[in-house]
Amino acid sequence: MIRAAELRAVTTEYHQIKTAIGVFKEQYHAIPGDMPNASSFWGLAHTNYNTCRTMVKTIATCNGDGDGVFDTGSFMEPYLAFQQLANAGLIAGSYVGTTGPAHVTNDHVIGYNVPASKLTGAGWDLYDGCWGSTYCYTEAEVGLFGQVLQFGSKAGVHQRLLGRPLSTEEVWNIDQKIDDGLPHSGLALVVGDTACTTDATKTAYDLDETARQCGIVFRHLF
C-alpha cells in the first residue's frame, strides 16, 4: 500500500512540475533557469558570471542566457530552474541553484538542488540532452533540443539521477495514466535499454519482468 501511494504521487509530481513550468513561462515570458532577467525579480547572487553559477544561493539567483533551453554544464540552468520555480512559489521546497556541495558537475543531491519525490530515494531532474550514454534517446526522438524532465534515483557519487527505481509494470502504469501506454512514443518514454521492453526497438513493455530497473523521461514540457 505504501509503494502504491508513492507511485500515485509520481504522476501527481509530474503534472505539478510541468504546470509550474508553464505558469512560470506565461508569467515571466521565459523558461525558469534560462530567464535572462531573473535577477530583476530576486536579486543577483554575484556579479561574476562564473561565480554566480557555482555558488550556493538562497533567494538571489543568476540570469540565464535566454536561448529557450535548459543549458547544462557551466550554465547550471537546470539547477537555476528549480531555484527560480521555488522563488516564484510554483513548487515546494528551496533549492541552491548549483551542483552538489562539492560543486562537481552533474552532482545531484535530492532535496538540495533537485526536488525529491515521495517515492523513496527518487527525485526529478531537468536536462537538455540524453540520460546516460547506454540508454539514451536522441535529440530527434526527444524533441525540443533534447530537453526532458526525468525521474530517477542516485546511481552513485557525482552523477545525475541515473538510477532506475521502477519496475516495468510500474513504468507502464505511469505511462497509461499520463500518456499512451507505449514505451517509445508520446510524452512518456521508458529508460532502461531493452530490460524494460520486449525488444530493442521498444515496441512494447516487458510486463513479466519484475526487477526494478527502469526509469522514465517526459518530453514536450512547453
PyMOL commands that set and color helices and strands:
alter all, ss='L'
color gray80, all
select helices_A, chain A and resi 2-28+39-42+49-54+73-75+77-87+139-142+144-146+168-178
alter helices_A, ss='H'
color red, helices_A
select strands_A, chain A and resi 122-127+148-153+166-167+188-191+212-218
alter strands_A, ss='S'
color yellow, strands_A
deselect
rebuild
show_as cartoon
